Amino acid sequence: MSKLQRYRKRPNQAITAIRLTLDTAGLRYTKWGAEQHCKPGDWLVDNNGDVYSIDADSFKKTYRQVEPGRYIKIAPVWAEQADSSGFFNTREGLSEYQIGDYIVFNSADRTDGYPVTETDFLAMYELDE
């Protein structure tokens, strides 16, 4: 892996999100090469057409509402570029990544992480210097 660096989400990168507050055991879905799960209270998001879930605690710590149903990530992230392919264990399940993708963490201690393709990462994030 390359050097871990701090980034911020670009201000024009709002997502659409809804909290799963239904009486349900949650959702299971296949994405990123493996089965993912969404628990009651987690968030279902549409990030420019990419639909997935975000853990409730992680969402609460990192996003704020900018208008009804629209949220922006306000917390910084730490990321490094992958020098090999593999799978990363996220809060929602395993996620496959390729050489050159970014492994992104919501904490500097490399916790609460997830992979993002290089193209998507560069479009969504900028260095936080």
MMTF fields as JSON, N, C-alpha, C and O atoms, coordinates in Angstrom:
{
  "mmtfVersion": "1.0.0",
  "mmtfProducer": "UNKNOWN",
  "numBonds": 515,
  "numAtoms": 516,
  "numGroups": 129,
  "numChains": 1,
  "numModels": 1,
  "chainsPerModel": [1],
  "groupsPerChain": [129],
  "chainIdList": ["A"],
  "bondAtomList": [4, 2, 8, 6, 12, 10, 16, 14, 20, 18, 24, 22, 28, 26, 32, 30, 36, 34, 40, 38, 44, 42, 48, 46, 52, 50, 56, 54, 60, 58, 64, 62, 68, 66, 72, 70, 76, 74, 80, 78, 84, 82, 88, 86, 92, 90, 96, 94, 100, 98, 104, 102, 108, 106, 112, 110, 116, 114, 120, 118, 124, 122, 128, 126, 132, 130, 136, 134, 140, 138, 144, 142, 148, 146, 152, 150, 156, 154, 160, 158, 164, 162, 168, 166, 172, 170, 176, 174, 180, 178, 184, 182, 188, 186, 192, 190, 196, 194, 200, 198, 204, 202, 208, 206, 212, 210, 216, 214, 220, 218, 224, 222, 228, 226, 232, 230, 236, 234, 240, 238, 244, 242, 248, 246, 252, 250, 256, 254, 260, 258, 264, 262, 268, 266, 272, 270, 276, 274, 280, 278, 284, 282, 288, 286, 292, 290, 296, 294, 300, 298, 304, 302, 308, 306, 312, 310, 316, 314, 320, 318, 324, 322, 328, 326, 332, 330, 336, 334, 340, 338, 344, 342, 348, 346, 352, 350, 356, 354, 360, 358, 364, 362, 368, 366, 372, 370, 376, 374, 380, 378, 384, 382, 388, 386, 392, 390, 396, 394, 400, 398, 404, 402, 408, 406, 412, 410, 416, 414, 420, 418, 424, 422, 428, 426, 432, 430, 436, 434, 440, 438, 444, 442, 448, 446, 452, 450, 456, 454, 460, 458, 464, 462, 468, 466, 472, 470, 476, 474, 480, 478, 484, 482, 488, 486, 492, 490, 496, 494, 500, 498, 504, 502, 508, 506, 512, 510],
  "bondOrderList": [1, 1, 1, 1, 1, 1, 1, 1, 1, 1, 1, 1, 1, 1, 1, 1, 1, 1, 1, 1, 1, 1, 1, 1, 1, 1, 1, 1, 1, 1, 1, 1, 1, 1, 1, 1, 1, 1, 1, 1, 1, 1, 1, 1, 1, 1, 1, 1, 1, 1, 1, 1, 1, 1, 1, 1, 1, 1, 1, 1, 1, 1, 1, 1, 1, 1, 1, 1, 1, 1, 1, 1, 1, 1, 1, 1, 1, 1, 1, 1, 1, 1, 1, 1, 1, 1, 1, 1, 1, 1, 1, 1, 1, 1, 1, 1, 1, 1, 1, 1, 1, 1, 1, 1, 1, 1, 1, 1, 1, 1, 1, 1, 1, 1, 1, 1, 1, 1, 1, 1, 1, 1, 1, 1, 1, 1, 1, 1],
  "groupList": [{"groupName": "MET", "atomNameList": ["N", "CA", "C", "O"], "elementList": ["N", "C", "C", "O"], "formalChargeList": [0, 0, 0, 0], "bondAtomList": [1, 0, 2, 1, 3, 2], "bondOrderList": [1, 1, 2], "singleLetterCode": "M", "chemCompType": "L-PEPTIDE LINKING"}, {"groupName": "SER", "atomNameList": ["N", "CA", "C", "O"], "elementList": ["N", "C", "C", "O"], "formalChargeList": [0, 0, 0, 0], "bondAtomList": [1, 0, 2, 1, 3, 2], "bondOrderList": [1, 1, 2], "singleLetterCode": "S", "chemCompType": "L-PEPTIDE LINKING"}, {"groupName": "LYS", "atomNameList": ["N", "CA", "C", "O"], "elementList": ["N", "C", "C", "O"], "formalChargeList": [0, 0, 0, 0], "bondAtomList": [1, 0, 2, 1, 3, 2], "bondOrderList": [1, 1, 2], "singleLetterCode": "K", "chemCompType": "L-PEPTIDE LINKING"}, {"groupName": "LEU", "atomNameList": ["N", "CA", "C", "O"], "elementList": ["N", "C", "C", "O"], "formalChargeList": [0, 0, 0, 0], "bondAtomList": [1, 0, 2, 1, 3, 2], "bondOrderList": [1, 1, 2], "singleLetterCode": "L", "chemCompType": "L-PEPTIDE LINKING"}, {"groupName": "GLN", "atomNameList": ["N", "CA", "C", "O"], "elementList": ["N", "C", "C", "O"], "formalChargeList": [0, 0, 0, 0], "bondAtomList": [1, 0, 2, 1, 3, 2], "bondOrderList": [1, 1, 2], "singleLetterCode": "Q", "chemCompType": "L-PEPTIDE LINKING"}, {"groupName": "ARG", "atomNameList": ["N", "CA", "C", "O"], "elementList": ["N", "C", "C", "O"], "formalChargeList": [0, 0, 0, 0], "bondAtomList": [1, 0, 2, 1, 3, 2], "bondOrderList": [1, 1, 2], "singleLetterCode": "R", "chemCompType": "L-PEPTIDE LINKING"}, {"groupName": "TYR", "atomNameList": ["N", "CA", "C", "O"], "elementList": ["N", "C", "C", "O"], "formalChargeList": [0, 0, 0, 0], "bondAtomList": [1, 0, 2, 1, 3, 2], "bondOrderList": [1, 1, 2], "singleLetterCode": "Y", "chemCompType": "L-PEPTIDE LINKING"}, {"groupName": "PRO", "atomNameList": ["N", "CA", "C", "O"], "elementList": ["N", "C", "C", "O"], "formalChargeList": [0, 0, 0, 0], "bondAtomList": [1, 0, 2, 1, 3, 2], "bondOrderList": [1, 1, 2], "singleLetterCode": "P", "chemCompType": "L-PEPTIDE LINKING"}, {"groupName": "ASN", "atomNameList": ["N", "CA", "C", "O"], "elementList": ["N", "C", "C", "O"], "formalChargeList": [0, 0, 0, 0], "bondAtomList": [1, 0, 2, 1, 3, 2], "bondOrderList": [1, 1, 2], "singleLetterCode": "N", "chemCompType": "L-PEPTIDE LINKING"}, {"groupName": "ALA", "atomNameList": ["N", "CA", "C", "O"], "elementList": ["N", "C", "C", "O"], "formalChargeList": [0, 0, 0, 0], "bondAtomList": [1, 0, 2, 1, 3, 2], "bondOrderList": [1, 1, 2], "singleLetterCode": "A", "chemCompType": "L-PEPTIDE LINKING"}, {"groupName": "ILE", "atomNameList": ["N", "CA", "C", "O"], "elementList": ["N", "C", "C", "O"], "formalChargeList": [0, 0, 0, 0], "bondAtomList": [1, 0, 2, 1, 3, 2], "bondOrderList": [1, 1, 2], "singleLetterCode": "I", "chemCompType": "L-PEPTIDE LINKING"}, {"groupName": "THR", "atomNameList": ["N", "CA", "C", "O"], "elementList": ["N", "C", "C", "O"], "formalChargeList": [0, 0, 0, 0], "bondAtomList": [1, 0, 2, 1, 3, 2], "bondOrderList": [1, 1, 2], "singleLetterCode": "T", "chemCompType": "L-PEPTIDE LINKING"}, {"groupName": "ASP", "atomNameList": ["N", "CA", "C", "O"], "elementList": ["N", "C", "C", "O"], "formalChargeList": [0, 0, 0, 0], "bondAtomList": [1, 0, 2, 1, 3, 2], "bondOrderList": [1, 1, 2], "singleLetterCode": "D", "chemCompType": "L-PEPTIDE LINKING"}, {"groupName": "GLY", "atomNameList": ["N", "CA", "C", "O"], "elementList": ["N", "C", "C", "O"], "formalChargeList": [0, 0, 0, 0], "bondAtomList": [1, 0, 2, 1, 3, 2], "bondOrderList": [1, 1, 2], "singleLetterCode": "G", "chemCompType": "PEPTIDE LINKING"}, {"groupName": "TRP", "atomNameList": ["N", "CA", "C", "O"], "elementList": ["N", "C", "C", "O"], "formalChargeList": [0, 0, 0, 0], "bondAtomList": [1, 0, 2, 1, 3, 2], "bondOrderList": [1, 1, 2], "singleLetterCode": "W", "chemCompType": "L-PEPTIDE LINKING"}, {"groupName": "GLU", "atomNameList": ["N", "CA", "C", "O"], "elementList": ["N", "C", "C", "O"], "formalChargeList": [0, 0, 0, 0], "bondAtomList": [1, 0, 2, 1, 3, 2], "bondOrderList": [1, 1, 2], "singleLetterCode": "E", "chemCompType": "L-PEPTIDE LINKING"}, {"groupName": "HIS", "atomNameList": ["N", "CA", "C", "O"], "elementList": ["N", "C", "C", "O"], "formalChargeList": [0, 0, 0, 0], "bondAtomList": [1, 0, 2, 1, 3, 2], "bondOrderList": [1, 1, 2], "singleLetterCode": "H", "chemCompType": "L-PEPTIDE LINKING"}, {"groupName": "CYS", "atomNameList": ["N", "CA", "C", "O"], "elementList": ["N", "C", "C", "O"], "formalChargeList": [0, 0, 0, 0], "bondAtomList": [1, 0, 2, 1, 3, 2], "bondOrderList": [1, 1, 2], "singleLetterCode": "C", "chemCompType": "L-PEPTIDE LINKING"}, {"groupName": "VAL", "atomNameList": ["N", "CA", "C", "O"], "elementList": ["N", "C", "C", "O"], "formalChargeList": [0, 0, 0, 0], "bondAtomList": [1, 0, 2, 1, 3, 2], "bondOrderList": [1, 1, 2], "singleLetterCode": "V", "chemCompType": "L-PEPTIDE LINKING"}, {"groupName": "PHE", "atomNameList": ["N", "CA", "C", "O"], "elementList": ["N", "C", "C", "O"], "formalChargeList": [0, 0, 0, 0], "bondAtomList": [1, 0, 2, 1, 3, 2], "bondOrderList": [1, 1, 2], "singleLetterCode": "F", "chemCompType": "L-PEPTIDE LINKING"}],
  "groupTypeList": [0, 1, 2, 3, 4, 5, 6, 5, 2, 5, 7, 8, 4, 9, 10, 11, 9, 10, 5, 3, 11, 3, 12, 11, 9, 13, 3, 5, 6, 11, 2, 14, 13, 9, 15, 4, 16, 17, 2, 7, 13, 12, 14, 3, 18, 12, 8, 8, 13, 12, 18, 6, 1, 10, 12, 9, 12, 1, 19, 2, 2, 11, 6, 5, 4, 18, 15, 7, 13, 5, 6, 10, 2, 10, 9, 7, 18, 14, 9, 15, 4, 9, 12, 1, 1, 13, 19, 19, 8, 11, 5, 15, 13, 3, 1, 15, 6, 4, 10, 13, 12, 6, 10, 18, 19, 8, 1, 9, 12, 5, 11, 12, 13, 6, 7, 18, 11, 15, 11, 12, 19, 3, 9, 0, 6, 15, 3, 12, 15],
  "groupIdList": [1, 2, 3, 4, 5, 6, 7, 8, 9, 10, 11, 12, 13, 14, 15, 16, 17, 18, 19, 20, 21, 22, 23, 24, 25, 26, 27, 28, 29, 30, 31, 32, 33, 34, 35, 36, 37, 38, 39, 40, 41, 42, 43, 44, 45, 46, 47, 48, 49, 50, 51, 52, 53, 54, 55, 56, 57, 58, 59, 60, 61, 62, 63, 64, 65, 66, 67, 68, 69, 70, 71, 72, 73, 74, 75, 76, 77, 78, 79, 80, 81, 82, 83, 84, 85, 86, 87, 88, 89, 90, 91, 92, 93, 94, 95, 96, 97, 98, 99, 100, 101, 102, 103, 104, 105, 106, 107, 108, 109, 110, 111, 112, 113, 114, 115, 116, 117, 118, 119, 120, 121, 122, 123, 124, 125, 126, 127, 128, 129],
  "secStructList": [7, 7, 7, 7, 3, 3, 3, 3, 3, 7, 6, 6, 7, 7, 3, 3, 3, 3, 3, 7, 7, 1, 1, 1, 1, 7, 3, 3, 3, 3, 3, 6, 6, 3, 3, 3, 3, 3, 7, 6, 6, 7, 3, 3, 3, 3, 3, 6, 6, 3, 3, 3, 3, 3, 7, 2, 2, 2, 2, 2, 2, 2, 3, 3, 3, 3, 3, 6, 6, 3, 3, 3, 3, 7, 1, 7, 3, 3, 3, 3, 3, 7, 1, 1, 7, 3, 3, 3, 3, 7, 1, 1, 5, 3, 3, 3, 3, 7, 6, 6, 7, 3, 3, 3, 3, 1, 1, 6, 6, 1, 7, 1, 3, 3, 3, 3, 7, 2, 2, 2, 2, 2, 2, 2, 3, 3, 3, 7, 7],
  "xCoordList": [0.84, 0.0, 0.886, 2.004, 0.361, 1.073, 0.865, 0.22, 1.399, 1.31, -0.136, -0.852, -0.55, -1.87, -1.915, -1.068, -2.907, -3.044, -4.464, -5.405, -4.604, -5.903, -6.576, -5.939, -7.884, -8.677, -10.0, -10.432, -10.624, -11.984, -12.842, -12.369, -14.102, -15.049, -15.27, -15.416, -15.292, -15.542, -16.934, -17.854, -17.115, -18.39, -19.571, -20.72, -19.318, -20.414, -20.814, -21.517, -20.382, -20.609, -21.667, -21.436, -22.811, -23.909, -24.489, -24.465, -25.011, -25.664, -27.133, -27.515, -27.947, -29.324, -29.358, -28.785, -30.023, -30.024, -31.337, -32.019, -31.677, -32.854, -32.473, -31.79, -32.916, -32.594, -33.578, -34.781, -33.069, -33.893, -34.495, -33.923, -35.66, -36.317, -37.549, -38.427, -37.613, -38.724, -38.512, -37.384, -39.592, -39.502, -39.034, -39.842, -37.727, -37.129, -35.878, -35.29, -35.491, -34.225, -33.052, -31.896, -33.341, -32.301, -32.377, -33.312, -31.403, -31.343, -30.022, -28.993, -30.06, -28.843, -28.841, -29.858, -27.678, -27.564, -26.152, -25.231, -25.986, -24.675, -24.136, -24.795, -22.924, -22.262, -20.779, -20.399, -19.949, -18.502, -17.92, -16.955, -18.521, -17.985, -18.324, -17.76, -19.241, -19.585, -20.942, -21.519, -21.436, -22.699, -22.493, -21.553, -23.382, -23.382, -24.634, -25.598, -24.62, -25.816, -26.052, -25.122, -27.327, -27.789, -28.686, -29.684, -28.344, -29.076, -30.176, -30.114, -31.181, -32.167, -31.456, -30.58, -31.822, -31.189, -30.064, -29.672, -29.533, -28.505, -29.133, -30.351, -28.294, -28.745, -28.584, -27.565, -29.584, -29.498, -29.185, -29.9, -28.117, -27.689, -27.609, -27.388, -27.792, -27.574, -26.496, -26.728, -25.312, -24.15, -23.891, -23.112, -24.544, -24.415, -24.714, -23.995, -25.776, -26.188, -25.628, -26.066, -24.682, -24.126, -24.894, -24.747, -25.711, -26.588, -25.993, -25.598, -25.933, -25.385, -25.847, -26.585, -25.422, -25.797, -24.581, -23.439, -24.863, -23.825, -24.296, -25.439, -23.402, -23.657, -24.157, -23.642, -25.16, -25.78, -24.78, -24.796, -23.917, -22.944, -21.959, -21.632, -21.491, -20.555, -21.212, -20.602, -22.454, -23.171, -23.336, -23.095, -23.75, -23.977, -22.709, -22.778, -21.567, -20.3, -19.731, -18.932, -20.127, -19.427, -20.277, -19.718, -21.598, -22.468, -23.333, -23.625, -23.743, -24.746, -25.73, -25.378, -26.962, -28.008, -27.83, -27.577, -27.963, -27.872, -29.225, -29.434, -30.137, -31.526, -32.266, -31.615, -33.582, -34.293, -33.828, -33.879, -33.38, -32.944, -31.557, -31.107, -30.86, -29.53, -28.523, -28.776, -27.379, -26.357, -24.987, -24.75, -24.089, -22.709, -21.789, -22.044, -20.733, -19.758, -18.914, -18.252, -18.941, -18.235, -16.941, -16.072, -16.806, -15.602, -14.505, -14.79, -13.25, -12.154, -12.025, -12.532, -11.346, -11.025, -9.521, -8.846, -9.01, -7.611, -7.608, -8.377, -6.764, -6.796, -5.394, -4.472, -5.273, -4.027, -4.4, -5.441, -3.538, -3.779, -3.282, -2.182, -4.101, -3.769, -2.713, -2.792, -1.725, -0.695, -0.906, -0.056, -2.051, -2.441, -3.968, -4.637, -4.504, -5.955, -6.308, -5.458, -7.569, -8.0, -9.389, -10.174, -9.685, -10.958, -10.691, -9.703, -11.573, -11.461, -12.725, -13.827, -12.583, -13.725, -14.278, -13.654, -15.453, -16.114, -17.165, -17.368, -17.832, -18.924, -20.107, -20.909, -20.219, -21.354, -21.053, -21.981, -19.788, -19.397, -18.07, -17.417, -17.672, -16.433, -16.636, -17.697, -15.616, -15.66, -14.373, -13.272, -14.533, -13.388, -12.765, -13.474, -11.436, -10.738, -9.633, -9.191, -9.192, -8.169, -6.944, -7.012, -5.834, -4.629, -4.989, -5.654, -4.563, -4.832, -6.054, -6.183, -6.973, -8.123, -7.621, -6.486, -8.457, -8.11, -8.812, -9.981, -8.092, -8.693, -8.87, -7.902, -10.119, -10.498, -10.93, -11.649, -10.488, -10.825, -11.453, -11.003, -12.493, -13.107, -12.326, -12.638, -11.317, -10.478, -9.009, -8.647, -8.17, -6.737, -6.083, -4.994, -6.726, -6.171, -6.526, -6.419, -6.949, -7.274, -8.478, -8.496, -9.483, -10.722, -11.862, -11.744, -12.979, -14.167, -13.778, -13.973, -13.227, -12.727, -13.56, -14.448, -13.24, -13.923, -13.096, -12.419, -13.132, -12.412, -13.27, -14.498, -12.581, -13.221, -12.345, -11.119, -12.966, -12.166, -11.392, -11.813, -10.262, -9.432, -10.219, -10.157, -10.951, -11.719, -12.738, -12.835, -13.505, -14.518, -13.877, -14.358, -12.795, -12.134, -11.652, -11.898, -10.978, -10.439, -11.539, -11.333, -12.712, -13.842, -14.503, -15.035, -14.467, -15.192, -14.35, -14.89, -13.034, -12.2, -11.068, -10.631, -10.601, -9.424, -8.544, -9.037, -7.239, -6.303, -6.722, -7.122, -6.631, -6.964, -5.667, -5.191, -5.101, -3.784, -3.896, -2.881],
  "yCoordList": [-1.184, 0.0, 1.249, 1.243, 2.296, 3.565, 4.273, 3.731, 5.45, 6.226, 6.662, 7.104, 6.53, 6.962, 8.483, 9.115, 9.087, 10.545, 10.947, 10.167, 12.173, 12.7, 13.41, 14.177, 13.138, 13.722, 14.248, 13.881, 15.105, 15.591, 15.329, 15.374, 15.058, 14.884, 16.25, 17.257, 16.275, 17.536, 18.053, 17.25, 19.354, 19.908, 19.668, 19.793, 19.327, 19.08, 17.597, 17.177, 16.81, 15.365, 14.912, 13.968, 15.572, 15.17, 13.844, 13.521, 13.083, 11.811, 11.913, 12.781, 11.032, 10.875, 9.693, 8.644, 9.847, 8.766, 8.685, 9.688, 7.472, 7.218, 6.184, 5.204, 6.411, 5.494, 4.334, 4.535, 3.12, 1.912, 1.773, 1.115, 2.402, 2.384, 1.485, 1.629, 0.575, -0.363, -1.505, -1.769, -2.18, -3.371, -4.516, -5.179, -4.736, -5.709, -6.297, -5.701, -7.446, -8.048, -7.445, -7.748, -6.602, -5.993, -6.485, -7.194, -6.114, -6.492, -7.181, -6.851, -8.133, -8.765, -8.549, -8.727, -8.162, -7.913, -8.235, -8.293, -8.444, -8.749, -7.512, -6.928, -7.122, -5.963, -6.075, -6.669, -5.532, -5.51, -6.915, -7.122, -7.884, -9.236, -10.112, -11.197, -9.675, -10.485, -10.053, -9.056, -10.813, -10.471, -9.348, -9.377, -8.36, -7.233, -7.325, -7.996, -6.658, -6.626, -5.213, -4.449, -4.908, -3.622, -3.92, -4.628, -3.394, -3.644, -2.595, -1.516, -2.906, -1.871, -0.646, -0.782, 0.546, 1.786, 2.248, 3.414, 1.347, 1.74, 2.611, 2.784, 3.149, 4.063, 3.428, 2.795, 3.596, 3.229, 4.507, 5.501, 4.49, 5.708, 5.506, 4.4, 6.592, 6.66, 7.711, 8.907, 7.24, 8.102, 8.2, 7.423, 9.152, 9.332, 8.044, 7.691, 7.342, 6.121, 4.842, 3.753, 4.945, 3.778, 3.617, 4.433, 2.572, 2.365, 1.31, 0.232, 1.642, 0.731, 1.175, 2.153, 0.473, 0.838, 1.339, 1.015, 2.146, 2.641, 2.375, 2.663, 1.825, 1.552, 2.818, 3.91, 2.667, 3.811, 4.64, 5.868, 3.99, 4.734, 5.5, 6.652, 4.861, 5.511, 6.711, 7.775, 6.542, 7.626, 8.817, 9.959, 8.548, 9.619, 10.426, 11.642, 9.772, 10.433, 11.211, 12.128, 10.865, 11.415, 12.251, 12.942, 12.212, 12.949, 13.96, 13.803, 15.012, 15.938, 16.261, 16.269, 16.523, 16.823, 18.223, 19.167, 18.363, 19.678, 20.133, 21.323, 19.193, 19.454, 18.135, 17.101, 18.127, 16.871, 15.752, 15.89, 14.658, 13.501, 13.6, 12.65, 14.723, 14.936, 15.192, 15.964, 14.528, 14.581, 14.757, 14.347, 15.379, 15.554, 14.995, 15.142, 14.361, 13.834, 15.0, 15.678, 15.228, 16.369, 15.962, 16.803, 14.7, 14.23, 13.919, 13.473, 14.15, 13.763, 12.25, 11.538, 11.769, 10.348, 10.218, 11.185, 9.037, 8.719, 7.619, 6.664, 7.724, 6.754, 6.458, 7.264, 5.258, 4.828, 3.996, 3.341, 4.035, 3.322, 1.89, 1.649, 0.938, -0.482, -0.865, -0.466, -1.638, -2.127, -3.591, -4.202, -4.159, -5.516, -5.591, -4.691, -6.655, -6.876, -7.75, -8.465, -7.691, -8.545, -8.189, -7.579, -8.58, -8.28, -7.527, -7.79, -6.591, -5.811, -6.042, -6.0, -6.285, -6.534, -5.21, -4.563, -4.811, -3.579, -3.905, -5.073, -2.889, -3.111, -3.811, -4.444, -3.7, -4.28, -5.654, -6.387, -6.018, -7.302, -7.167, -6.126, -8.211, -8.167, -7.339, -7.39, -6.576, -5.792, -6.037, -5.923, -6.373, -6.645, -5.334, -4.358, -5.316, -4.162, -4.631, -5.778, -3.72, -4.006, -3.126, -2.137, -3.499, -2.672, -1.252, -1.079, -0.252, 1.138, 1.72, 2.941, 0.858, 1.368, 1.978, 1.734, 2.756, 3.354, 2.603, 2.236, 2.381, 1.88, 3.115, 3.792, 3.393, 4.617, 4.271, 3.296, 5.071, 4.845, 6.103, 7.215, 5.924, 7.062, 7.475, 8.496, 6.699, 7.008, 6.871, 6.018, 7.709, 7.681, 6.381, 6.048, 5.64, 4.373, 3.19, 2.032, 3.506, 2.504, 1.63, 0.435, 2.228, 1.511, 2.132, 3.234, 1.393, 1.818, 2.131, 3.247, 1.13, 1.323, 0.662, -0.147, 1.035, 0.504, 0.846, 1.874, 0.008, 0.331, 1.171, 1.082, 1.991, 2.828, 2.769, 2.836, 2.644, 2.633, 3.935, 4.968, 3.879, 5.071, 6.209, 7.35, 5.903, 6.927, 7.593, 8.82, 6.779, 7.34, 8.132, 9.207, 7.605, 8.293, 9.68, 10.663, 9.761, 11.045, 12.043, 13.252, 11.548, 12.432, 12.943, 14.053, 12.13, 12.464, 13.161, 13.913, 12.928, 13.405, 14.3, 14.219, 15.161, 15.997, 15.965, 15.78, 16.145, 16.164, 17.24, 18.335, 16.929, 17.861, 18.314, 17.714, 19.38, 19.843, 20.97, 21.469],
  "zCoordList": [0.0, 0.0, 0.0, 0.516, -0.584, -0.594, 0.75, 1.648, 0.879, 2.11, 2.398, 1.499, 3.661, 4.099, 4.127, 4.758, 3.44, 3.392, 3.758, 3.606, 4.242, 4.66, 3.479, 2.756, 3.297, 2.211, 2.756, 3.848, 1.978, 2.248, 1.027, -0.109, 1.279, 0.184, -0.463, 0.229, -1.775, -2.492, -2.128, -1.972, -1.99, -1.524, -2.46, -2.035, -3.712, -4.662, -4.699, -5.619, -3.725, -3.739, -2.727, -1.971, -2.711, -1.831, -2.295, -3.482, -1.343, -1.644, -1.255, -0.47, -1.801, -1.382, -0.426, -0.72, 0.717, 1.703, 2.454, 2.66, 2.86, 3.679, 4.728, 4.431, 5.945, 7.044, 7.039, 6.873, 7.222, 7.242, 8.641, 9.511, 8.847, 10.151, 10.15, 11.001, 9.214, 9.142, 10.129, 10.547, 10.498, 11.341, 10.445, 9.796, 10.419, 9.518, 10.16, 11.062, 9.695, 10.138, 9.372, 9.668, 8.401, 7.576, 6.152, 5.778, 5.366, 3.956, 3.667, 4.257, 2.76, 2.255, 0.748, 0.077, 0.229, -1.204, -1.649, -0.834, -2.944, -3.493, -4.192, -5.053, -3.807, -4.405, -4.111, -3.102, -4.947, -4.758, -4.609, -3.873, -5.32, -5.358, -4.174, -4.042, -3.293, -2.122, -1.557, -1.991, -0.591, 0.056, 1.067, 1.861, 1.027, 1.947, 2.812, 2.445, 3.949, 4.787, 5.321, 5.577, 5.474, 5.98, 7.177, 7.041, 8.333, 9.566, 9.759, 9.168, 10.583, 10.914, 11.481, 12.336, 11.016, 11.448, 10.537, 10.588, 9.697, 8.733, 7.655, 7.61, 6.796, 5.747, 4.369, 4.092, 3.508, 2.098, 1.343, 1.477, 0.545, -0.135, -1.646, -2.14, -2.345, -3.788, -3.98, -3.802, -4.347, -4.534, -6.031, -6.583, -6.685, -8.143, -8.906, -9.84, -8.507, -9.19, -8.595, -8.965, -7.69, -7.006, -5.697, -4.787, -5.597, -4.442, -3.524, -3.968, -2.215, -1.215, 0.162, 0.284, 1.191, 2.558, 3.329, 3.006, 4.37, 5.275, 6.707, 7.064, 7.507, 8.912, 9.622, 9.381, 10.497, 11.168, 11.975, 11.895, 12.745, 13.56, 12.684, 12.969, 11.624, 10.717, 10.038, 9.93, 9.581, 8.917, 9.856, 9.465, 11.1, 12.078, 12.343, 12.524, 12.367, 12.663, 11.475, 11.67, 10.259, 9.101, 8.142, 7.29, 8.252, 7.321, 8.057, 9.242, 7.328, 7.845, 6.717, 5.537, 7.12, 6.158, 5.601, 6.35, 4.264, 3.621, 3.081, 2.845, 2.886, 2.524, 2.72, 2.877, 2.718, 2.959, 2.017, 0.795, 2.607, 1.835, 1.228, 0.587, 1.409, 0.822, 1.938, 2.862, 1.829, 2.867, 2.231, 1.094, 2.992, 2.543, 3.627, 4.823, 3.182, 4.132, 4.63, 3.844, 5.942, 6.521, 7.217, 7.445, 7.551, 8.247, 7.242, 6.131, 7.62, 6.727, 6.666, 7.533, 5.639, 5.512, 5.313, 4.958, 5.54, 5.289, 4.256, 4.375, 3.246, 2.15, 1.655, 1.779, 1.084, 0.447, -0.769, -0.799, -1.759, -3.002, -2.868, -2.369, -3.318, -3.213, -4.241, -5.403, -3.806, -4.727, -5.093, -5.74, -4.675, -5.059, -5.048, -4.54, -5.604, -5.591, -4.405, -3.875, -3.987, -2.887, -2.418, -3.145, -1.183, -0.541, 0.75, 1.435, 1.083, 2.307, 3.122, 2.576, 4.41, 5.28, 5.809, 6.65, 5.309, 5.727, 6.78, 7.111, 7.306, 8.268, 7.618, 8.303, 6.298, 5.588, 4.998, 4.658, 4.871, 4.28, 3.558, 3.639, 2.854, 2.069, 0.817, 0.196, 0.446, -0.789, -1.566, -1.028, -2.832, -3.696, -4.168, -4.415, -4.293, -4.85, -5.778, -5.715, -6.644, -7.644, -7.394, -6.664, -8.008, -7.955, -8.406, -9.428, -7.665, -8.018, -7.344, -7.253, -6.859, -6.114, -4.806, -4.396, -4.168, -2.89, -1.762, -1.881, -0.674, 0.551, 1.427, 1.773, 1.778, 2.464, 3.891, 4.111, 4.846, 6.249, 6.833, 6.556, 7.642, 8.325, 9.564, 10.177, 9.942, 11.099, 10.72, 9.909, 11.307, 11.015, 11.465, 10.997, 12.365, 12.845, 11.942, 12.343, 10.717, 9.693, 10.076, 9.781, 10.732, 11.032, 10.242, 9.705, 10.183, 9.44, 7.993, 7.51, 7.317, 5.965, 4.887, 5.157, 3.641, 2.467, 1.235, 1.222, 0.198, -1.038, -1.986, -1.99, -2.791, -3.804, -5.052, -4.955, -6.219, -7.447, -7.568, -7.049, -8.253, -8.423, -9.08, -8.623, -10.14, -10.858, -9.948, -9.912, -9.204, -8.308, -7.173, -6.813, -6.611, -5.506, -5.931, -5.232, -7.054, -7.519, -7.862, -7.75, -8.281, -8.57, -7.286, -7.257, -6.225, -4.99, -3.93, -3.119, -3.919, -2.813, -3.293, -4.441, -2.381, -2.621, -1.387, -0.275, -1.577, -0.449, 0.548, 0.154, 1.829, 2.897, 3.537, 4.501, 2.992, 3.459, 4.44, 4.926]
}
